[in-house]
């Protein structure tokens, strides 16, 4: 990952953006310390979906699940059974 001082990233933003799109994530530093990363949108979306919890994680979590909307008891529709001939 290439590192850009903040003043270079600001002054040459178009080049900074092109490098991100071609080479991947680009690091921005401020006074020699890592401050931020510019990431292509496809990778950002991939990371966003990867951070969503799985169904297993949701069911095993300690967080309350009372906000789930469930149908009232006894209101479920049942399939009709065909008689055997």
Rosetta constraint file for C-alpha pairs under 8 A:
AtomPair CA 1 CA 24 HARMONIC 7.37 0.50
AtomPair CA 1 CA 25 HARMONIC 6.26 0.50
AtomPair CA 1 CA 26 HARMONIC 5.74 0.50
AtomPair CA 1 CA 27 HARMONIC 6.68 0.50
AtomPair CA 2 CA 25 HARMONIC 7.79 0.50
AtomPair CA 2 CA 26 HARMONIC 5.37 0.50
AtomPair CA 2 CA 27 HARMONIC 6.07 0.50
AtomPair CA 3 CA 26 HARMONIC 6.09 0.50
AtomPair CA 3 CA 27 HARMONIC 4.54 0.50
AtomPair CA 3 CA 28 HARMONIC 5.75 0.50
AtomPair CA 3 CA 29 HARMONIC 6.79 0.50
AtomPair CA 4 CA 8 HARMONIC 6.23 0.50
AtomPair CA 4 CA 9 HARMONIC 5.87 0.50
AtomPair CA 4 CA 26 HARMONIC 7.31 0.50
AtomPair CA 4 CA 27 HARMONIC 6.01 0.50
AtomPair CA 4 CA 28 HARMONIC 4.81 0.50
AtomPair CA 4 CA 29 HARMONIC 5.99 0.50
AtomPair CA 5 CA 9 HARMONIC 6.29 0.50
AtomPair CA 5 CA 28 HARMONIC 5.67 0.50
AtomPair CA 5 CA 29 HARMONIC 4.76 0.50
AtomPair CA 5 CA 30 HARMONIC 6.03 0.50
AtomPair CA 5 CA 31 HARMONIC 7.58 0.50
AtomPair CA 5 CA 32 HARMONIC 7.42 0.50
AtomPair CA 6 CA 10 HARMONIC 6.15 0.50
AtomPair CA 6 CA 28 HARMONIC 5.71 0.50
AtomPair CA 6 CA 29 HARMONIC 5.69 0.50
AtomPair CA 6 CA 30 HARMONIC 5.69 0.50
AtomPair CA 7 CA 11 HARMONIC 6.08 0.50
AtomPair CA 8 CA 12 HARMONIC 5.80 0.50
AtomPair CA 8 CA 13 HARMONIC 7.76 0.50
AtomPair CA 9 CA 13 HARMONIC 5.20 0.50
AtomPair CA 9 CA 16 HARMONIC 5.87 0.50
AtomPair CA 9 CA 28 HARMONIC 7.18 0.50
AtomPair CA 12 CA 16 HARMONIC 6.11 0.50
AtomPair CA 13 CA 17 HARMONIC 5.99 0.50
AtomPair CA 14 CA 18 HARMONIC 6.15 0.50
AtomPair CA 15 CA 19 HARMONIC 6.10 0.50
AtomPair CA 16 CA 20 HARMONIC 6.36 0.50
AtomPair CA 16 CA 26 HARMONIC 7.68 0.50
AtomPair CA 17 CA 21 HARMONIC 6.33 0.50
AtomPair CA 17 CA 38 HARMONIC 7.83 0.50
AtomPair CA 18 CA 22 HARMONIC 6.13 0.50
AtomPair CA 19 CA 23 HARMONIC 5.42 0.50
AtomPair CA 19 CA 24 HARMONIC 7.01 0.50
AtomPair CA 19 CA 26 HARMONIC 7.41 0.50
AtomPair CA 20 CA 24 HARMONIC 4.66 0.50
AtomPair CA 20 CA 25 HARMONIC 5.29 0.50
AtomPair CA 20 CA 26 HARMONIC 5.67 0.50
AtomPair CA 20 CA 38 HARMONIC 6.66 0.50
AtomPair CA 20 CA 39 HARMONIC 6.43 0.50
AtomPair CA 20 CA 40 HARMONIC 6.30 0.50
AtomPair CA 21 CA 25 HARMONIC 7.92 0.50
AtomPair CA 21 CA 39 HARMONIC 8.00 0.50
AtomPair CA 21 CA 40 HARMONIC 5.81 0.50
AtomPair CA 24 CA 39 HARMONIC 6.65 0.50
AtomPair CA 24 CA 40 HARMONIC 6.64 0.50
AtomPair CA 25 CA 37 HARMONIC 6.37 0.50
AtomPair CA 25 CA 38 HARMONIC 5.48 0.50
AtomPair CA 25 CA 39 HARMONIC 4.52 0.50
AtomPair CA 25 CA 40 HARMONIC 6.72 0.50
AtomPair CA 26 CA 37 HARMONIC 5.47 0.50
AtomPair CA 26 CA 38 HARMONIC 5.17 0.50
AtomPair CA 26 CA 39 HARMONIC 6.74 0.50
AtomPair CA 27 CA 34 HARMONIC 6.92 0.50
AtomPair CA 27 CA 35 HARMONIC 7.58 0.50
AtomPair CA 27 CA 36 HARMONIC 5.97 0.50
AtomPair CA 27 CA 37 HARMONIC 4.48 0.50
AtomPair CA 27 CA 38 HARMONIC 6.52 0.50
AtomPair CA 28 CA 34 HARMONIC 6.14 0.50
AtomPair CA 28 CA 35 HARMONIC 5.71 0.50
AtomPair CA 28 CA 36 HARMONIC 5.13 0.50
AtomPair CA 28 CA 37 HARMONIC 5.84 0.50
AtomPair CA 28 CA 38 HARMONIC 7.66 0.50
AtomPair CA 29 CA 33 HARMONIC 5.16 0.50
AtomPair CA 29 CA 34 HARMONIC 4.42 0.50
AtomPair CA 29 CA 35 HARMONIC 5.10 0.50
AtomPair CA 29 CA 36 HARMONIC 6.98 0.50
AtomPair CA 30 CA 34 HARMONIC 6.49 0.50
AtomPair CA 30 CA 35 HARMONIC 6.05 0.50
AtomPair CA 39 CA 43 HARMONIC 6.60 0.50
AtomPair CA 39 CA 44 HARMONIC 6.34 0.50
AtomPair CA 40 CA 44 HARMONIC 6.34 0.50
AtomPair CA 41 CA 45 HARMONIC 6.15 0.50
AtomPair CA 42 CA 46 HARMONIC 6.24 0.50
AtomPair CA 43 CA 47 HARMONIC 6.15 0.50
AtomPair CA 44 CA 48 HARMONIC 6.18 0.50
AtomPair CA 45 CA 49 HARMONIC 6.29 0.50
AtomPair CA 46 CA 50 HARMONIC 6.12 0.50
AtomPair CA 47 CA 51 HARMONIC 6.31 0.50
AtomPair CA 48 CA 52 HARMONIC 6.99 0.50
AtomPair CA 53 CA 57 HARMONIC 5.78 0.50
AtomPair CA 53 CA 58 HARMONIC 6.35 0.50
AtomPair CA 54 CA 58 HARMONIC 6.27 0.50
AtomPair CA 55 CA 59 HARMONIC 6.14 0.50
AtomPair CA 56 CA 60 HARMONIC 6.13 0.50
AtomPair CA 57 CA 61 HARMONIC 5.90 0.50
AtomPair CA 71 CA 75 HARMONIC 6.75 0.50
AtomPair CA 71 CA 76 HARMONIC 7.28 0.50
AtomPair CA 72 CA 76 HARMONIC 7.92 0.50
